[in-house]
C-alpha cells in the first residue's frame, strides 16, 4: 500500500489533508505544533470559511515518523529547507518523491539533496488561515481551487500520475510543462499581495481595493515581470489568464488600466491573509527572503532595479523585529517611489 504524508501541515496542509481524507485518501499530517497535532487527533480537522466540514485525520509529530513514504508533500516555510529536506530524505521510499508546494523557487535546492528524479514542484492557487489548533479557514472561493504541477528531469509518468491522483482528491491539477514560468507567476502574486498585505497588516483584498496600495501593487508586478523575463522565464497563465498581458505596462495609460483590473483579478482571493503576516502576528520569522527577497536577489543578478520590492523587504523586516507595526499607514512609506 502506498504511503503519503504532508510535512508542515499548518493552514494549507491541514486543509489539503482534510480534503484528501474526506474524499477517501489516507495521509499522515505532520507538524511540529503539538497542540495542533493533539487537536487534530482528538477532534478531527475542522475546515471553515468558504466551506464547512469536519473529518477525522491522522496527525503526528516529526519524531513520531516511521518507515518510508511514496509521496511527501512539503508545505513548510523555506527558511530551513536544507535541514528539513535532509531529514526527510531518510523517510522517502526508493522511488518516492518530495513534492514542494512552497513559495518562491525551491526545486533546485531540494533536487540537490534528494535528486531530480525524486523532486516535483506544485503551485497552490488558494489560501487558508490557521484559526486555532485543529481549525483552519479556507479563504478562497471553492471554484478557484487549483494546483499547477511540474516535474524535474527523470520523474516518471507513474510517479506523476500517483501525485496527481492524490492532489485531485481536493481539486483539479494542471500539468505545467513550464514549471519555472508557473513559479514566477505565483511569485508575482505572492510578492505583490502577500508582500504588501503584510506591509499594511491586511488581506489580499485590502491591497486590491485601496487606491494607494493598488498604485504600489501595479509597480511591484512590473518589477517581478521585468526580473523574471531577464532571468529567461516565460510567465505561465494563472487560471487561464495571461497576467503579463493584463498587468504589464510601458505607458501611464496602460498602468492606469492595469491598476483598474487588480480588484477584479483578486475578487475570489480577497479574504486571504498573507502567511507572512500570520507568522509575524505569532512572533515567528517569516519567509520574506523566499518571496520579495528572491525578486531583489535576481534583480541584482540581472541588473534590474527593484525599488518597490526592496522597500517591501525593508518594511517587513522592521515589522518582524518589532521596530515597525503592521498597519495601512505603512503604504505612505512608498510615496517617494511612485511619484
C-alpha positions as CSV (number, residue, x, y, z in Angstrom):
1,X,0.0,0.0,0.0
2,X,1.3,3.5,-0.9
3,X,2.0,5.8,2.0
4,X,1.6,9.6,1.8
5,X,2.4,12.4,4.1
6,X,2.1,16.2,4.4
7,X,5.1,17.6,6.1
8,X,4.3,21.0,7.6
9,X,0.6,20.6,7.9
10,X,-0.3,24.1,9.0
11,X,-3.1,26.1,7.5
12,X,-2.7,25.0,3.8
13,X,-1.6,21.5,4.7
14,X,-4.4,20.8,7.1
15,X,-7.0,21.9,4.5
16,X,-5.4,19.7,1.9
17,X,-5.1,16.8,4.3
18,X,-8.7,17.2,5.3
19,X,-9.9,17.2,1.7
20,X,-7.8,14.1,0.8
21,X,-9.1,12.2,3.8
22,X,-12.7,13.3,3.3
23,X,-12.6,12.0,-0.3
24,X,-11.3,8.6,0.6
25,X,-7.5,9.0,0.8
26,X,-5.1,8.2,3.6
27,X,-2.4,10.6,4.5
28,X,-0.3,11.5,7.6
29,X,-0.4,15.1,8.7
30,X,3.0,16.0,10.2
31,X,3.5,19.2,12.2
32,X,5.8,20.4,15.0
33,X,3.0,22.1,16.8
34,X,1.9,19.6,19.5
35,X,-1.3,21.5,20.3
36,X,-2.3,21.4,16.7
37,X,-1.5,17.7,16.3
38,X,-3.3,16.8,19.5
39,X,-6.4,18.8,18.5
40,X,-6.4,17.1,15.0
41,X,-6.2,13.6,16.5
42,X,-8.8,14.4,19.2
43,X,-11.4,16.4,17.3
44,X,-10.5,15.9,13.6
45,X,-9.7,18.6,11.1
46,X,-12.3,21.4,11.1
47,X,-12.4,23.4,7.9
48,X,-14.4,26.7,7.9
49,X,-14.6,29.7,5.6
50,X,-15.8,29.1,2.1
51,X,-16.6,25.5,3.1
52,X,-17.7,23.9,6.3
53,X,-16.8,20.3,7.3
54,X,-15.0,18.2,9.9
55,X,-13.2,15.0,9.2
56,X,-11.1,12.6,11.3
57,X,-7.4,12.7,10.4
58,X,-4.1,11.1,11.5
59,X,-1.6,13.7,12.7
60,X,1.9,13.1,14.1
61,X,4.9,15.0,15.3
62,X,8.1,14.7,13.2
63,X,9.8,12.5,15.8
64,X,6.9,10.0,15.5
65,X,7.6,9.3,11.8
66,X,8.3,5.6,10.9
67,X,9.0,3.8,7.7
68,X,9.1,5.4,4.3
69,X,6.6,7.4,2.2
70,X,6.0,7.2,-1.5
71,X,4.9,10.9,-1.6
72,X,5.8,13.6,0.9
73,X,4.0,16.9,0.2
74,X,6.4,19.6,1.6
75,X,4.5,22.6,3.0
76,X,6.9,24.1,5.5
77,X,8.4,27.6,5.1
78,X,11.6,27.6,3.1
79,X,13.7,29.1,5.8
80,X,15.1,25.7,6.9
81,X,14.8,23.7,3.6
82,X,18.3,22.3,3.7
83,X,17.8,20.8,7.2
84,X,14.2,19.7,6.6
85,X,14.8,18.0,3.2
86,X,18.0,16.3,4.5
87,X,15.9,14.9,7.4
88,X,13.1,13.8,5.1
89,X,15.4,12.0,2.7
90,X,15.6,9.0,5.0
91,X,11.8,8.7,5.1
92,X,11.4,8.7,1.3
93,X,10.9,5.3,-0.4
94,X,13.3,4.2,-3.2
95,X,11.2,5.7,-6.0
96,X,9.3,8.1,-3.8
97,X,9.1,11.9,-4.4
98,X,9.1,15.1,-2.5
99,X,6.6,17.5,-3.9
100,X,7.2,21.0,-2.9
101,X,4.2,23.2,-2.6
102,X,6.2,26.1,-1.2
103,X,6.6,29.7,-2.4
104,X,9.5,31.1,-4.3
105,X,11.8,28.9,-6.3
106,X,12.5,25.9,-4.0
107,X,13.1,23.0,-6.5
108,X,16.8,23.3,-7.2
109,X,17.9,23.0,-3.6
110,X,15.6,20.1,-3.0
111,X,16.9,18.3,-6.1
112,X,20.5,18.8,-4.9
113,X,19.6,16.8,-1.7
114,X,17.3,14.1,-3.0
115,X,17.9,14.1,-6.7
116,X,16.0,15.4,-9.7
117,X,14.3,12.0,-10.1
118,X,12.6,12.5,-6.7
119,X,11.7,16.1,-6.9
120,X,8.4,17.7,-8.1
121,X,7.1,21.2,-7.9
122,X,3.5,22.4,-7.4
123,X,2.0,25.8,-7.1
124,X,-1.1,26.3,-4.9
125,X,-3.8,28.6,-6.2
126,X,-5.7,29.1,-3.0
127,X,-5.2,30.3,0.6
128,X,-6.0,29.4,4.1
129,X,-5.5,30.6,7.7
130,X,-5.0,28.6,10.9
131,X,-7.6,29.9,13.3
132,X,-6.8,27.7,16.3
133,X,-5.4,24.2,16.9
134,X,-7.3,21.8,14.6
135,X,-9.3,24.6,12.9
136,X,-8.4,26.1,9.6
137,X,-10.3,28.6,7.4
138,X,-10.3,28.2,3.6
139,X,-10.2,31.8,2.3
140,X,-10.5,31.2,-1.4
141,X,-13.7,30.5,-3.4
142,X,-14.3,26.9,-4.0
143,X,-14.5,27.4,-7.8
144,X,-11.0,28.9,-7.7
145,X,-9.1,25.9,-6.2
146,X,-6.4,24.6,-8.4
147,X,-2.9,23.1,-8.4
148,X,-0.3,23.6,-11.2
149,X,2.3,20.8,-11.1
150,X,5.5,20.2,-12.9
151,X,8.4,17.7,-12.5
152,X,12.2,17.6,-12.7
153,X,14.0,15.6,-15.2
154,X,13.7,11.9,-14.7
155,X,10.3,11.9,-13.0
156,X,8.3,9.0,-14.5
157,X,4.7,9.1,-15.7
158,X,3.9,6.6,-12.9
159,X,5.2,9.0,-10.2
160,X,3.5,12.0,-11.8
161,X,0.1,10.2,-12.0
162,X,0.4,9.0,-8.4
163,X,0.9,12.5,-7.1
164,X,-1.8,14.0,-9.5
165,X,-4.4,11.5,-8.3
166,X,-3.6,12.3,-4.7
167,X,-3.9,16.0,-5.1
168,X,-7.1,15.6,-7.2
169,X,-8.8,14.4,-4.1
170,X,-9.0,18.1,-3.3
171,X,-9.2,20.0,-6.6
172,X,-8.1,20.0,-10.3
173,X,-4.4,19.6,-11.1
174,X,-3.0,21.0,-14.3
175,X,0.2,19.6,-15.8
176,X,2.6,22.5,-16.0
177,X,5.3,22.0,-18.7
178,X,6.5,25.5,-17.9
179,X,7.2,24.9,-14.2
180,X,9.6,27.8,-13.9
181,X,7.1,30.1,-15.5
182,X,4.4,28.9,-13.1
183,X,6.7,29.6,-10.2
184,X,7.4,33.1,-11.4
185,X,3.6,33.7,-11.9
186,X,3.0,32.6,-8.3
187,X,5.9,34.7,-7.1
188,X,4.4,37.7,-8.8
189,X,1.2,37.2,-6.9
190,X,2.9,36.5,-3.6
191,X,5.4,39.3,-3.8
192,X,2.6,41.8,-4.6
193,X,-0.3,40.7,-2.4
194,X,1.4,38.7,0.3
195,X,4.2,41.3,0.5
196,X,2.0,44.4,0.5
197,X,-0.7,42.7,2.6
198,X,2.0,42.1,5.3
199,X,3.2,45.6,5.0
200,X,-0.3,47.1,5.6
201,X,-1.4,44.3,8.0
202,X,-4.3,43.3,5.8
203,X,-5.7,40.8,3.3
204,X,-5.2,40.4,-0.4
205,X,-8.4,42.3,-0.8
206,X,-7.2,45.2,1.3
207,X,-4.3,45.6,-1.1
208,X,-6.5,45.2,-4.2
209,X,-9.3,47.6,-3.1
210,X,-7.5,50.6,-1.8
211,X,-6.2,53.4,-4.2
212,X,-2.8,53.9,-2.6
213,X,-1.9,50.2,-2.2
214,X,-3.1,49.5,-5.8
215,X,-0.6,52.1,-7.1
216,X,2.2,50.4,-5.3
217,X,0.9,46.9,-6.3
218,X,1.0,47.5,-10.0
219,X,4.6,48.8,-9.8
220,X,5.5,45.7,-7.8
221,X,4.1,43.5,-10.5
222,X,6.1,45.2,-13.2
223,X,9.3,44.7,-11.3
224,X,8.6,41.0,-10.9
225,X,7.8,40.6,-14.6
226,X,11.0,42.6,-15.6
227,X,13.2,40.4,-13.4
228,X,11.5,37.2,-14.4
229,X,11.9,38.0,-18.1
230,X,15.5,39.0,-17.6
231,X,16.0,35.6,-16.0
232,X,14.6,33.9,-19.1
233,X,11.2,32.9,-17.7
234,X,8.0,32.9,-19.7
235,X,5.3,33.6,-17.2
236,X,2.6,30.9,-17.1
237,X,-1.1,31.7,-17.2
238,X,-2.9,31.9,-13.9
239,X,-6.3,30.2,-14.0
240,X,-6.3,30.7,-17.8
241,X,-5.3,34.4,-17.7
242,X,-2.1,35.9,-19.1
243,X,-1.1,38.0,-16.2
244,X,1.7,39.8,-18.1
245,X,-0.7,40.8,-20.7
246,X,-3.1,42.1,-18.1
247,X,-0.7,43.8,-15.7
248,X,2.5,44.8,-17.6
249,X,2.8,48.3,-18.8
250,X,5.1,50.7,-20.5
251,X,2.9,53.8,-20.5
252,X,1.0,55.7,-17.9
253,X,-2.3,55.0,-19.6
254,X,-1.7,51.2,-19.6
255,X,-0.6,51.4,-16.0
256,X,-3.9,53.0,-15.1
257,X,-5.9,50.4,-17.0
258,X,-3.9,47.6,-15.4
259,X,-4.4,49.1,-12.0
260,X,-8.2,49.1,-12.5
261,X,-8.1,45.3,-13.2
262,X,-6.5,44.4,-9.8
263,X,-9.7,44.2,-7.7
264,X,-11.3,42.1,-10.4
265,X,-8.4,39.7,-10.5
266,X,-8.3,39.3,-6.7
267,X,-12.0,39.1,-6.1
268,X,-12.0,35.3,-5.4
269,X,-9.0,35.5,-3.2
270,X,-9.8,38.8,-1.3
271,X,-10.0,37.1,2.1
272,X,-6.6,35.6,2.0
273,X,-4.4,36.8,4.9
274,X,-0.7,36.6,3.9
275,X,1.2,33.7,5.6
276,X,4.0,36.2,6.3
277,X,1.6,38.3,8.3
278,X,0.3,35.3,10.1
279,X,3.8,34.4,11.1
280,X,4.7,37.9,12.3
281,X,1.5,38.0,14.4
282,X,2.6,34.8,16.0
283,X,6.1,36.1,16.7
284,X,7.6,33.7,14.1
285,X,10.2,34.5,11.4
286,X,8.5,34.9,8.0
287,X,9.8,33.9,4.6
288,X,10.3,37.3,3.2
289,X,13.7,36.3,1.7
290,X,12.0,33.5,-0.3
291,X,9.3,35.8,-1.7
292,X,10.2,39.5,-2.3
293,X,13.8,38.8,-1.4
294,X,14.1,36.4,-4.4
295,X,12.9,39.2,-6.7
296,X,15.5,41.6,-5.2
297,X,18.3,38.9,-5.4
298,X,17.5,38.0,-9.0
299,X,17.1,41.7,-9.9
300,X,20.7,42.4,-8.8
301,X,21.9,39.3,-10.7
302,X,20.4,40.6,-14.0
303,X,20.8,44.3,-13.4
304,X,17.1,45.1,-13.0
305,X,16.1,47.8,-10.5
306,X,13.6,46.6,-7.8
307,X,12.9,49.6,-5.5
308,X,9.4,48.6,-4.6
309,X,10.4,45.0,-3.6
310,X,13.5,46.4,-1.8
311,X,11.2,48.6,0.2
312,X,8.8,45.8,1.0
313,X,11.6,43.7,2.3
314,X,12.9,46.5,4.4
315,X,9.5,47.3,5.9
316,X,8.6,43.6,6.7
317,X,12.0,43.1,8.4
318,X,11.2,46.0,10.6
319,X,7.8,44.6,11.4
320,X,9.3,41.3,12.2
321,X,11.8,42.9,14.6
322,X,9.1,45.0,16.3
323,X,10.6,48.2,15.0
324,X,7.5,48.9,12.9
325,X,3.9,47.9,13.4
326,X,1.9,46.4,10.6
327,X,-0.7,49.0,9.6
328,X,-2.2,50.6,6.5
329,X,-0.3,53.8,7.0
330,X,2.8,52.0,6.0
331,X,1.7,52.4,2.4
332,X,2.9,56.0,2.8
333,X,6.4,54.7,3.0
334,X,6.3,54.2,-0.8
335,X,5.3,57.7,-1.7
336,X,8.8,58.7,-2.8
337,X,8.9,55.7,-5.2
338,X,5.7,56.3,-7.0
339,X,5.8,60.0,-7.7
